[in-house]
Amino acid sequence: MSGRRILLLGHPVEHSLSPAFQQAAFDSIGLPVTYEAMDVAPADLARVVAELRADPLVMGANVTVPHKEKIAPLLDSLTDEAVQIGAVNTITRAGSRLVGRNTDAAGFRGALNGLLDGRRTPRHALVLGAGGAAKAAISALVTAGVAQISIANRHLARAERLVAEVRKASPHLTVRAAPWHEGLLIEEAQIAGLVVHATTLGLSDGALPLPAAAFRAGQFVIDVVYAPGETALVHTARAAGAEAIDGREMLLLQGAAAFELWTGRPAPLEVMRAAFDAAAGHAQK
């Protein structure tokens, strides 16, 4: 049983804290599994997936940016949720077949529930981004009962394509594309009860996707990016009176869901949270 591995496929991946908390989870229940981050350039993705399929010691994988959408056609099958969302963040093995799944939506739902703490889900949300994380967030928002979603992306055509997909899947929802223009985004954010940031802005350089004028008291903000301490977006939103969280809880909860898919065992969530906090504290030094 030794030598089994689970991979994290992304580009870049050196910033990820997933290896720290996933390895702690496997170790805590005595499973001889190694969780390894693998930096995979987009041009190498098909080759790496073929190698993963051919290696029976690879139990599965996590998938992060920029591969969540591109990897889907390279797999043998997708779950209904992965098809509906249009993105894969978790791969499981069924014999020699690779199955694409999505646990990001479940992670986002859990993070949103924690932020709201029993309060009603806002009816109007602004989502920044149109990639895999944004798609998972929108899926969770539809389930949570949001009635209106504005989607903004730096490339407007991509936002418009996602709007068309969401309208087809959820015709009852009011959804529109918003241009990535600071003044217009401030207006969109000000009327939104919930703002979700799901781009790579701020991932490595602390960039601020929205200025302070976009935020207000009574507003909820989720930044799917996480950073040691807190992200610049979370800091700015809280300073303006909003209630805000970064991507830590979403990452932990999607990771816990993936762990259970790989192992068939309950995830040791508190072990994972402690390992995440330790790794984040080390990264901050």
C-alpha positions as CSV (number, residue, x, y, z in Angstrom):
1,M,0.0,0.0,0.0
2,S,3.0,2.3,0.3
3,G,3.9,4.7,-2.4
4,R,0.4,6.0,-3.1
5,R,0.2,9.6,-4.1
6,I,-2.2,12.4,-4.7
7,L,-1.2,15.3,-6.8
8,L,-2.0,19.0,-6.9
9,L,-1.9,20.2,-10.5
10,G,-1.6,23.9,-11.1
11,H,0.7,26.7,-12.4
12,P,2.0,28.1,-10.2
13,V,1.5,25.9,-7.1
14,E,4.4,26.9,-4.8
15,H,2.0,29.3,-2.9
16,S,-0.5,26.6,-2.1
17,L,-1.1,25.5,1.5
18,S,-3.1,22.4,0.4
19,P,-0.1,20.1,0.7
20,A,0.4,21.1,4.4
21,F,-3.2,20.4,5.5
22,Q,-3.8,17.4,3.3
23,Q,-0.7,15.6,4.3
24,A,-1.5,16.3,8.0
25,A,-4.9,14.7,7.4
26,F,-3.5,11.5,5.8
27,D,-0.8,11.3,8.6
28,S,-3.4,11.7,11.3
29,I,-5.4,8.6,10.3
30,G,-2.3,6.6,9.4
31,L,-2.8,6.3,5.7
32,P,0.5,6.0,3.8
33,V,-0.3,8.6,1.2
34,T,1.9,11.4,0.0
35,Y,0.3,14.6,-1.2
36,E,2.5,16.4,-3.8
37,A,2.3,19.7,-5.5
38,M,3.2,19.5,-9.2
39,D,3.7,22.7,-11.3
40,V,2.2,21.9,-14.7
41,A,2.5,24.3,-17.5
42,P,-0.6,24.5,-19.7
43,A,1.3,22.9,-22.6
44,D,2.1,19.9,-20.5
45,L,-1.4,19.2,-19.0
46,A,-2.5,16.5,-21.4
47,R,0.8,14.6,-21.0
48,V,0.6,14.8,-17.2
49,V,-3.0,13.6,-17.1
50,A,-2.0,10.6,-19.3
51,E,0.8,9.8,-16.9
52,L,-1.5,10.1,-13.9
53,R,-4.0,7.7,-15.5
54,A,-1.2,5.2,-16.3
55,D,0.1,5.2,-12.7
56,P,-2.1,3.0,-10.4
57,L,-0.3,4.4,-7.3
58,V,-1.8,7.9,-8.0
59,M,-5.1,7.8,-6.1
60,G,-6.3,11.1,-7.5
61,A,-5.6,14.8,-7.7
62,N,-6.6,18.3,-6.9
63,V,-6.7,20.9,-9.7
64,T,-6.1,24.6,-9.3
65,V,-5.6,27.6,-11.6
66,P,-5.3,27.7,-14.5
67,H,-6.4,24.1,-15.3
68,K,-9.9,23.8,-13.7
69,E,-11.7,24.2,-17.0
70,K,-9.1,22.9,-19.5
71,I,-8.6,19.6,-17.7
72,A,-12.3,18.4,-18.1
73,P,-12.1,17.1,-21.7
74,L,-8.9,15.2,-20.8
75,L,-10.7,13.0,-18.2
76,D,-12.7,9.8,-18.7
77,S,-15.9,11.1,-17.1
78,L,-17.3,14.0,-15.1
79,T,-19.9,14.1,-12.4
80,D,-23.1,15.9,-13.1
81,E,-22.0,18.8,-10.8
82,A,-18.7,19.2,-12.6
83,V,-20.6,19.3,-15.9
84,Q,-23.1,21.8,-14.6
85,I,-20.4,24.1,-13.1
86,G,-18.0,23.6,-16.1
87,A,-14.9,23.1,-13.9
88,V,-13.0,20.4,-12.2
89,N,-11.0,20.8,-9.0
90,T,-10.8,17.2,-7.8
91,I,-10.0,13.9,-9.6
92,T,-10.8,10.5,-8.3
93,R,-9.7,7.1,-9.8
94,A,-12.1,4.3,-10.8
95,G,-9.8,1.5,-11.9
96,S,-7.9,3.0,-14.9
97,R,-10.5,5.7,-15.4
98,L,-10.2,9.3,-14.1
99,V,-13.3,11.0,-12.8
100,G,-13.6,14.8,-12.7
101,R,-15.4,16.3,-9.8
102,N,-16.0,19.7,-8.2
103,T,-15.8,20.2,-4.5
104,D,-15.3,24.0,-4.8
105,A,-19.0,24.7,-4.8
106,A,-19.5,22.7,-1.5
107,G,-16.5,24.6,0.0
108,F,-18.0,27.9,-1.1
109,R,-21.4,27.0,0.3
110,G,-19.8,26.2,3.7
111,A,-17.8,29.4,3.8
112,L,-20.9,31.5,2.8
113,N,-23.0,29.8,5.5
114,G,-20.3,30.5,8.1
115,L,-20.1,34.2,7.0
116,L,-23.9,34.7,7.1
117,D,-24.2,32.8,10.4
118,G,-28.0,32.1,10.0
119,R,-28.8,35.4,8.3
120,R,-30.7,35.6,5.0
121,T,-28.6,35.2,1.8
122,P,-28.5,38.6,0.0
123,R,-30.7,38.7,-3.1
124,H,-28.1,40.5,-5.3
125,A,-24.5,39.4,-5.7
126,L,-21.5,40.8,-7.7
127,V,-19.0,38.1,-8.8
128,L,-15.6,39.2,-10.0
129,G,-14.2,36.6,-12.4
130,A,-15.4,34.1,-14.9
131,G,-13.1,31.1,-14.4
132,G,-13.5,27.9,-12.5
133,A,-13.7,29.4,-9.0
134,A,-16.3,31.9,-10.2
135,K,-18.4,29.2,-11.7
136,A,-18.4,27.2,-8.5
137,A,-19.3,30.2,-6.5
138,I,-22.2,31.0,-8.8
139,S,-23.5,27.4,-8.6
140,A,-23.5,27.7,-4.8
141,L,-25.2,31.1,-4.9
142,V,-28.0,29.8,-7.1
143,T,-28.5,27.0,-4.6
144,A,-28.5,29.5,-1.7
145,G,-31.3,31.5,-3.3
146,V,-29.6,34.6,-4.8
147,A,-32.0,36.2,-7.2
148,Q,-29.7,38.5,-9.2
149,I,-26.0,38.1,-10.1
150,S,-23.7,40.6,-11.9
151,I,-20.6,39.0,-13.4
152,A,-17.6,41.2,-14.1
153,N,-14.4,40.0,-15.8
154,R,-11.4,41.8,-17.3
155,H,-12.4,40.2,-20.6
156,L,-16.0,41.2,-21.1
157,A,-16.7,38.5,-23.7
158,R,-15.8,35.8,-21.2
159,A,-18.2,37.2,-18.7
160,E,-20.9,37.3,-21.4
161,R,-20.3,33.7,-22.2
162,L,-20.7,32.7,-18.6
163,V,-23.9,34.8,-18.3
164,A,-25.3,32.8,-21.3
165,E,-24.4,29.5,-19.5
166,V,-26.0,30.6,-16.2
167,R,-29.1,31.8,-17.9
168,K,-29.5,28.4,-19.7
169,A,-29.0,26.4,-16.5
170,S,-31.0,28.8,-14.3
171,P,-33.6,30.7,-16.3
172,H,-35.3,32.0,-13.2
173,L,-32.2,34.0,-12.3
174,T,-31.5,37.6,-13.3
175,V,-27.9,37.6,-14.5
176,R,-25.9,40.2,-16.4
177,A,-22.4,40.9,-17.5
178,A,-20.7,44.0,-16.0
179,P,-17.8,45.8,-17.7
180,W,-14.5,45.9,-15.8
181,H,-14.4,49.6,-15.2
182,E,-13.6,51.0,-11.8
183,G,-16.5,53.5,-11.6
184,L,-19.1,50.9,-12.9
185,L,-17.7,48.2,-10.5
186,I,-18.0,50.6,-7.6
187,E,-21.7,51.2,-8.5
188,E,-22.3,47.5,-8.9
189,A,-20.7,46.6,-5.6
190,Q,-22.5,49.3,-3.7
191,I,-25.9,47.9,-4.6
192,A,-24.8,44.3,-4.1
193,G,-25.4,42.7,-0.7
194,L,-22.7,40.2,-1.5
195,V,-19.4,40.7,-3.3
196,V,-17.4,37.6,-4.4
197,H,-13.8,38.0,-5.7
198,A,-12.8,35.0,-7.8
199,T,-9.9,36.1,-9.9
200,T,-6.2,35.7,-9.5
201,L,-5.7,39.4,-8.7
202,G,-3.9,39.7,-5.4
203,L,-2.8,36.1,-5.4
204,S,0.9,37.0,-5.3
205,D,1.2,40.7,-5.3
206,G,-1.5,42.0,-2.9
207,A,-3.3,43.9,-5.7
208,L,-6.7,45.3,-4.8
209,P,-9.4,44.3,-7.2
210,L,-11.9,46.9,-5.9
211,P,-11.2,50.2,-4.2
212,A,-12.5,51.1,-0.7
213,A,-15.4,53.1,-2.2
214,A,-17.0,49.8,-3.3
215,F,-17.6,48.6,0.2
216,R,-20.1,49.6,2.9
217,A,-21.6,48.5,6.2
218,G,-24.2,45.7,5.9
219,Q,-22.4,44.1,3.0
220,F,-20.8,40.6,2.8
221,V,-17.6,40.0,1.0
222,I,-15.9,36.7,0.1
223,D,-12.4,36.7,-1.4
224,V,-11.6,33.2,-2.7
225,V,-7.9,34.2,-2.6
226,Y,-6.2,33.6,0.7
227,A,-3.0,35.1,2.1
228,P,-1.0,35.1,5.3
229,G,-2.9,37.3,7.7
230,E,-5.6,38.6,5.4
231,T,-5.9,39.7,1.8
232,A,-5.8,43.4,0.9
233,L,-9.4,43.1,-0.3
234,V,-10.6,41.6,3.1
235,H,-8.7,44.3,5.0
236,T,-10.2,47.1,2.8
237,A,-13.8,45.7,3.0
238,R,-13.7,45.3,6.8
239,A,-12.3,48.8,7.2
240,A,-15.4,50.1,5.3
241,G,-17.7,48.2,7.6
242,A,-18.4,45.1,5.6
243,E,-18.2,41.6,6.9
244,A,-15.5,39.8,4.9
245,I,-13.6,36.5,4.8
246,D,-10.8,35.3,2.6
247,G,-10.6,31.9,0.8
248,R,-9.2,30.0,3.8
249,E,-12.5,28.3,4.9
250,M,-13.5,27.6,1.3
251,L,-10.1,26.0,0.7
252,L,-10.3,23.8,3.8
253,L,-13.9,22.7,3.2
254,Q,-13.3,21.8,-0.5
255,G,-10.2,20.0,0.6
256,A,-12.1,18.1,3.3
257,A,-14.7,17.0,0.7
258,A,-12.0,15.9,-1.7
259,F,-10.3,13.9,1.2
260,E,-13.5,12.0,1.8
261,L,-13.9,11.2,-1.9
262,W,-10.4,9.8,-2.1
263,T,-10.5,7.8,1.2
264,G,-14.2,7.1,2.0
265,R,-13.4,8.3,5.5
266,P,-14.6,11.5,7.4
267,A,-12.1,14.3,7.0
268,P,-10.2,15.3,10.2
269,L,-11.2,18.9,9.7
270,E,-9.7,20.3,12.9
271,V,-6.4,18.6,12.1
272,M,-6.5,20.2,8.7
273,R,-7.4,23.6,10.1
274,A,-4.5,23.5,12.6
275,A,-2.1,22.5,9.9
276,F,-3.3,25.2,7.6
277,D,-2.9,27.8,10.4
278,A,0.6,26.6,11.2
279,A,1.6,26.7,7.5
280,A,0.1,30.1,7.0
281,G,1.9,31.4,10.1
282,H,5.2,30.1,8.8
283,A,4.6,31.7,5.4
284,Q,4.0,35.0,7.1
285,K,7.4,35.0,8.8
